[in-house]
Amino acid sequence: MPHWVWPTPASSRIEAVFSQRPPSKLEEIVKQFNIPEGRSQSHVVYGPPKDQILKLADAVEADLIIIASHQPGFSTYLLGSTAAAVVRHANCPVLVVR
């Protein structure tokens, strides 16, 4: 069964808030790993995950994409997943973590 999602009136307001600054939870996670200043970047993008991941990786000239993946199910084999699509179409190496 197809799944359709349309933008809601509130979605543009939410997008405006998050595009001004990365979510604080993401900043907290980065700090936990003691990553030196300037060695990581946070980006908030909107759109289909596969497309946005690939577009951002190209824009920042990523050396590596690290992406999480769940255990594949029957529908994943038929439809593909975000991780599988990124692996197939990325212009750099991709590390898939389960």
Secondary structure as GFF3:
##gff-version 3
##sequence-region A 1 98
A	DSSP	alpha_helix	11	20	.	.	.	ID=ss1
A	DSSP	alpha_helix	24	32	.	.	.	ID=ss2
A	DSSP	alpha_helix	49	59	.	.	.	ID=ss3
A	DSSP	beta_strand	65	68	.	.	.	ID=ss4
A	DSSP	alpha_helix	74	79	.	.	.	ID=ss5
A	DSSP	alpha_helix	82	89	.	.	.	ID=ss6
A	DSSP	beta_strand	94	97	.	.	.	ID=ss7
###
